[in-house]
Amino acid sequence: MRIVVLIVGVILLILGAVIAFVPVISDTSSVTAVDPSDCTSGSDCSISYEVYSASPSITGGTVTKLSWSAPVPVTFTAVTCTNAVTGEPQNLTPSELARVCSGLVTVANTNSTSGSYSFTIPSGGSLMFFATTSGSAEPTVNITLAATEPLLGLVVMLLGLLLAILGVVLRSKKQKLAAIAAAPPSGGAA
């Protein structure tokens, strides 16, 4: 029993470290790349975007790996923001977006058919990504976002540490029997 508890504790320690520090928890989505010149002030047209917000309880931010692909070359841009972005940022002008985003940092800006980037989202901040194209074709851009979960990893590591300590502290049956056999007999002479 002691060895099993110790092994489970060590496994949970390793699993917690992976969850906390390696971007393995992934989410996939897709956006349609549109031509910004098709969007006039009177039309109902928006630049495709996605917003991913890091949990405010995560200190130090979330390490993220962003991968994307499209059937034809598109301009793919991703930015991180110090603030959590809500609402519909595609309706904002660049200066309004910079004000709402606060601390806007471009982490990806390429014209290609695919790309992969790693970066940190500030604690309580957001990641936004846009896909644009020129011409009449509006290709679908497939996106995979893999992120660390530091808070969940910490909880799993603490549970693993407790089980590992318990596994070390517990006595085996042989040790208990040996301790009982070595104990002096109770009772005394009067």
Helices and strands as residue ranges (DSSP letters): H 2-21, E 25-32, G 36-38, E 49-53, E 62-81, G 89-91, H 94-101, E 105-121, E 126-132, E 140-147, H 150-169, H 173-182
